[in-house]
Amino acid sequence: MNVQIMGGGMSVQYPVNMEIAGRVCVIIGGGRVAERKAHVLLQAGAHLIVIAPALTRLLYQEASTGCFFWLAQPYETGFLQRVRPFLVFCTADDHAVNRVAAEEARASGALVNVADEPELSDFFVPASIRRGRFLLTIGTGGLSPAFSRSLREQLEQAFPPAFGLWIERLAAIRQEMKDKLPTSDDRQAFWRAALSRDIMELVKAGRLNRAEVMIRHAIIDFRPQS
């Protein structure tokens, strides 16, 4: 699910969840913004390089334990052309450095995100709520990251950790349904009917066993249309 708030005159952006495990990603800058982005990239399995003369305390601790490679110096032109990363995040305090780095990164074939300058960015990282494989994102196209974070905080209570466990159960049931309901139309009709508000309330309350029982009863009662 993606909530996208569009600004006047802005083109529509394409929402996508990206596999970056093992791919080289570079962050330029070592402050709080870099820290937030580094955590998400590491969770996704990226091969991370951070270029900065200094790091936040937490980033320094992670670099010391080998979580990522720290190039302890200011950004210098030519590095990105040699490394050719997949994603580059420009978070330096010096906007001129960010602009130069963004230009070189784009020339190297990388996709670029520039902090506080959406007009220079190829993509934006939305605020997110992750519950296992369940992922909810809220984006403003770079117009107001603070609003995205505020909305995420409000929505977190509506999507408790049980949602991640429920997704795993649904995946198993979905696989079973392929044998019982061989056509795509029938499976879609079943899920539209079965995933009722009552089911969702049970999931929110953490009553996953009861929710699964109701789904399985619905399987027995369902009459294929085809």
Secondary structure by P-SEA (a helix, b strand, c coil): cbbbbbcccccbbbbbbbbbccbbbbbccccaaaaaaaaaaaaaccbbbbbcccccaaaaaaaaacccccccccccccccccccccbbbbbcccaaaaaaaaaaaaaabbbbbbcccccccccccccccccccbbbbbbcccccaaaaaaaaaaaccccccaaaaaaaaaaaaaaaaccccccaaaaaaaaaacccaaaaaaaaacaaaaaaaaaaaaaaaccccc
